[in-house]
Amino acid sequence: LKDEDLKALFRTFDMNGDGHITQEEFEEGMSKLGLKTADKTWYYVLKNDTDNDGSITFEEFKNFALFRNKELQNIFDHLDKDNTGYLSEANLVGALEEYGLK
């Protein structure tokens, strides 16, 4: 994730340009992106509010995004058993079997 991409995404949510994302701005931004949010989604994001002011700054947003990206990469790496950089049908079937879902 590049800083300029994260800044552009941050601006999508920071409706009034004050450098902070509030819950209302977050929910409106998600709606503009065509995404629905559960009530608890904001509280999950807010866990990154290191200054405890009830809103998210760019640095807090960046830390959240980088952490989520790392989590997703770890999940992908776990599923990509043959280390090809792609998820094949065999990878997905193997994951289903591993978790007893097939």
N, C-alpha and C positions, 0 to 999 in steps of 0.2 A: 504494500500500500504506500503510495507516494503522498507526501505532505500536501501537494497542490490538489490532489484528488480528495483527500480528507477535508481540506479547507473548503472546497466547492460543496461537498456534502454537508459540512457544518453550516455553511451559509444557507443551504436549503431549509434547515431547521431554524436558524437564527433569524426569524422573520423581521424583527425590528433592528437588526444590525448592532445590538448592544454588546456583542461578544459573549452572550450567555443564552443557553437554550432552556426555556422553562417547560413545564409539563404541557401547557397549552400549545406552545410552539412545536414541541416534539410530536404531539398527536396530530396537529395540522400538517406538519411536514410528512409524516407517515401516510396520511390521507392523500396528500398531493402525489406521493410516490405510488399510490394505488395499493398501499398495504394497510391491513387492519391490525390494530393492536389490542391486546388484552389489557385489562386494568393494571395487571402486575408488570407489564413490560417497562413502563416508566420507572418503577421502583427498582427493577433490575439495572437499568441504566444509571439511576441515581446512586447506586452503590459506589460509583466512581466519583462522586461529589466529594473530593478530598478536602475542600474548604468549608463543607457543610452549610452552603448558603441556599440550598434548595434548587439550584440550577446547575447546568453543565457548561464549563468553559471549553475552549478549543483543546487545551491540553488534556483535560479530563475526558473529552470526547475521543481524542486521539488514543489515549491509554486504553479506553474501552474497546475501540475498534481494533487496535493491535492485539489485545488479549483475545478477542473473539476470533480474529483471523488465525491466531496461533492455535486456538482450540479446534477450529475447523480443519487446519492443516494436520493436526495430530489425528483427528478422526479419519481424514482422507488417507494419511500414511498407514494407519492401522488396517484400513480396508484394502489398500493396494498391496496385497501380499506378494505379488510378483515384481514390485518396484518398477513398474513401467511408466508411472506418471498418469495413468488412466485407470478408470474403474471398468473392468470387464464384467460380463455376465457371470463368469466364474468367481470373480471377487465378491460380487453381490450375493450370489448363491452361498458361497462360503461363509459370508457374514451372517446370513439368515440361519444357516446350519449351526454356526458357532453360538448363536444366541437362542437356539431352539425354536426358531420361527418357521422352519420348513418341515 
